[in-house]
């Protein structure tokens, strides 16, 4: 199963790469598939590539659900 996750653009480094925050970690992501990327945008990221812009509210909801799922693994 493949999963694209939402991430926030922290800094656009050049026309093809942005520094993004993903689950509390910062990663460089290829943004060449998405037009007009700016700091503060939320993008869906899959396998190191941003594939689509997403609404901030929807991105935050998705991140909260993913965090909740991760916590389920912590329950004995």
C-alpha positions as CSV (number, residue, x, y, z in Angstrom):
1,X,0.0,0.0,0.0
2,X,1.3,3.5,-0.9
3,X,0.5,6.5,1.2
4,X,1.0,10.2,0.5
5,X,1.2,12.3,3.6
6,X,0.7,16.0,4.1
7,X,3.7,18.2,5.0
8,X,4.3,21.9,5.4
9,X,6.8,23.8,3.3
10,X,9.4,25.4,5.6
11,X,11.6,26.9,2.9
12,X,11.8,26.7,-0.9
13,X,15.5,26.0,-1.5
14,X,15.3,26.2,-5.3
15,X,12.8,25.6,-8.1
16,X,12.9,21.9,-7.6
17,X,13.5,21.4,-3.9
18,X,11.9,22.5,-0.6
19,X,12.6,21.9,3.0
20,X,9.5,20.4,4.5
21,X,8.3,19.4,8.0
22,X,7.0,15.8,8.0
23,X,5.9,14.4,11.3
24,X,8.2,16.6,13.3
25,X,11.2,15.9,11.0
26,X,12.6,18.2,8.3
27,X,13.3,16.6,4.9
28,X,14.2,17.9,1.5
29,X,11.4,17.1,-1.0
30,X,11.3,17.4,-4.8
31,X,8.6,19.9,-5.7
32,X,9.0,19.9,-9.5
33,X,5.6,18.3,-10.0
34,X,3.7,21.1,-8.2
35,X,3.3,24.7,-9.5
36,X,3.8,27.9,-7.4
37,X,5.0,26.4,-4.2
38,X,5.6,28.9,-1.3
39,X,6.6,28.8,2.3
40,X,3.7,27.8,4.4
41,X,2.0,25.7,1.7
42,X,0.8,22.2,2.5
43,X,1.7,19.5,0.0
44,X,1.0,15.8,-0.3
45,X,4.3,14.0,-0.3
46,X,5.0,10.5,-1.7
47,X,8.4,8.8,-2.0
48,X,10.2,12.1,-1.7
49,X,8.1,14.0,-4.3
50,X,5.4,16.5,-3.6
51,X,2.4,15.6,-5.8
52,X,-0.3,18.1,-5.0
53,X,-1.2,21.2,-2.9
54,X,-3.7,20.6,-0.1
55,X,-5.8,22.8,2.1
56,X,-4.2,23.5,5.5
57,X,-7.3,22.4,7.4
58,X,-7.5,19.1,5.6
59,X,-3.7,18.6,6.0
60,X,-3.9,19.1,9.7
61,X,-6.9,16.7,10.1
62,X,-5.0,14.0,8.1
63,X,-1.9,14.6,10.3
64,X,-3.9,14.2,13.5
65,X,-5.5,11.0,12.2
66,X,-2.0,9.6,11.3
67,X,-0.7,10.5,14.8
68,X,-3.7,8.7,16.3
69,X,-3.0,5.6,14.3
70,X,0.6,5.6,15.4
71,X,-0.5,5.8,19.0
72,X,-2.6,2.6,18.5
73,X,0.6,0.7,18.0
74,X,1.8,1.9,21.5
75,X,-1.1,0.2,23.3
76,X,-0.1,-3.2,24.8
